[in-house]
Amino acid sequence: MRTTTDRALIRSRFLAVDVANVADVLDDLGHRDQALGTDFACVAGRERLAGWAFTISGAMSDAPGRDPLKAQACSQIGPDEVSVWEGNGLGVCYFGELVAIGMMQRGSPGAVLDGGVRDRKWLHEIGFTTFSRYPTSVQTSGRWRVETWQQPVTLPGASGQPVDIEPGDFVLGDDDGVIVIPAALVDVVLEAAETMTDKEIDVRAAIRNGMTLADAMTQFGRI
């Protein structure tokens, strides 16, 4: 069981490595289908997201009125946790600025949504990093609602294979997309990604100092 301090430290270290390097490490470990679909993009915030998965699942519903389970779910998210929303929402937003403020107050740095989000201007202003499949102004009231949270979810994957996400897996997002690291692999993936990052710094410096690409590949191997 990781302490709150351990979780925060791991998150800070992941923020210093790139999604692309993590993807390569996962490939080497045989986990080749961990990247989310290519239409997941940063629509608000700082364009780098890292945190432990707090899963939320919902479905289209024409039930009238508000969504009480959404408030319950969002009020249970904890520090350094990223809400990961499953639900096949058709053109609707799962939340906007006010829900984001509530999650931020509990220490959440951002969210990943298999669906839409709105209030992008305000999300950007408060620094709530949000990756979603599309922006939309359409609210969920009478259209979509939360059903469960902190249960396994499945989101579309970049390779065509769905990505299964368990509560407590690690989520990393940047300009190259979003990738999910299974909880059991967090330590080994992080250490390998840090080593790869250090190597890239050396390669970059060598090429800038005049080394040819061919020589760099010979000296450093895969680059």
N, C-alpha and C positions, 0 to 999 in steps of 0.2 A: 504494500500500500504506500503510494507516494505521498509525501507531505505537501502542504500548500506551497512551501518554499521550494521544494524540488520541482513541482509542476511549473512554477513561475520561472525558475532557472532554465528548465528545458525549453520553455516557450521562447525565452530571450535568445537562446542559442539557435533555435530554428529560424528566428527572424534574420539571422546572419547568413543563412544559406539559401540557395535558389531552388525553386521547384524543379527546374530542369535537372539539377544534380541529384536531388532526391529521387526523381523518376529513374535516372540511370542506376542509382543504387538499388532501388526496388527491382528493376529489371535483372540486375546481377543476382539478386536473391530469389529470382523466379516468380516475383509478384508483378506481372507485366500489365495488369489491368486495374491500376489504382488511380489513374487520372480521371477526373470528371469530364463530362462532355465539353466539346470545344465552344459551345454557346454560353457556358458559364463565364461571366466577365465581371470585373469590378465596376460597379455602377456608382459607388460613393465611397468616400473615405480615403485612406492612405495608400491603397493599391498593394499593400502587403498585409497578409492576415495569417495568424498562427494561433492555435489553441486546441483544447481538448473538446471532442465532439459531444455536444448536448443535443440529442436527436428529438425532433418534433415531427409528427406525421398527421396529415389531415386528408380530406377528400371533398370533392364538390358536393354541395348540399343546398337545397332550396329552403331549408328550415328558416323561418323568419327570426329576426332579432339578433342580438349580439352573440358573441362566442365566448362563454365563460371559461371553457377549457384552455383557450389561448392565454388568458390572463394567468390561470393557474400554472400552466407550463412555463411561461416566461418568468414567473416569479420564483421559480426553483433553480434557474440557471445560476452558476457560481463563478467565482473569479477565474479568469483565463480560459473560460469555456466559450466555444463558438457554437451558436445554434445552427443546426443543420436541418433544413425543412424539406420533407418529402410530401408529395401530395397531388401531382398532376393537375395543378390549378390551370384552368383554361382562361388565360387572359386576365386573371385577377391578381391583386397584390396580397401577400400574406401579412404584411405589416408596413407601417410607415414610421415617421419620426417619433411619435409619442411612445410607441411600444419599444423602439430602440433606446430611447432615454431610460425607460424602466430597466432594460437589460444592462445598459451601461452602468447604472447605479449599483448593480449587483456584480460588477467587475468584468462583464463580457466585452471583448474587444470588437466583435463583429458577428457576421452571419453568412451562411451559404444557403441559397434558396433554389430548389427545383421548381421555380415559378417566378412570380413578379414581386416588385417592390415599388413603393411610391415615396414622395417627399424627398427625392434625391438631393435637392439643394440643401435641405435642412440636415439630412444624414451626413452630407459632406461637411457642413459647417460644424457639426458636433463631433466629427471625426470617427463615425461608426462605420468601419470598413465592411462593405456589403458586396458580395458576389451573388448575382442572380442571372436568370436566363433572359429576363426582359424587364424594362420599366413599364408601368401601367398606372393609370389613375383610378382604375376600377376597384372598389372596395370588396371585401369578402362577405360582408353582411348579406345574408340571404343567398349566398352563392357557394361558399366554401367554409369549412370549419375544422378546427383541430379535433383529433380523435384520441391520440395517445402521445406520450413522450417518454424519453429514455428507454425506448425499445429499438431493436435493429431496424434500419431503414435501407432502402436501395435507391440509388440515383443513377442517371444515365452516365455511361463512361465514354471516354474519348476513343477507345479502341473498338467500340461497338458492343463491348460486354458491359453489363451493369456493374456498378461498384457497390458492394455491401459495406455498410458502415455501422459499427457498434458504438454504443455510448462509451466514451473513454478512448476511442481511437484518436489519432492526432490529425488535424486538418491544417494544410499549408497552402496559401494562395499568393500569387504575384502576377506580373504581367504575362506569364506563360500559362496561366490557368490555375486550377485547384487540384491538389493531390491528397490522398488519404493514406496515412501510415497506420497499419494495424497496431493496436496497443502493445502486443507482444514483441513488435519489432522496433519500437521507438528508439531504444538506446542504441542498438546496432546500426540502424539507419542514420541516426544523428551523427554518430562518430564517423561513419564512412563518408557522409556528405560533407562534414567539416574537413576531413582529409582531402577530399576531392576539391573543395573550395580553395584550400591552401595550395594545392598543386596548380590549379588554374591561375592563381595569382603569380606563381613562379613562371608559368608558360607565357602569360600575358607580358610580364616584364621582359622575358627573354626575347620574344618576338619584337617588342618595341625597341629593344636594344640591338636589333639587327639580325637575330637568328632567323633562318628561313623556316617556313612552315614544315618542310620535309625534315629538316634537322630537329625541329621541335618534336615532331612525331616520333623520330628515332630515339631521342633522349628521354622524352616523357611518356611515350606510349600513347594510348587513346586520349585524344583531346577533342 
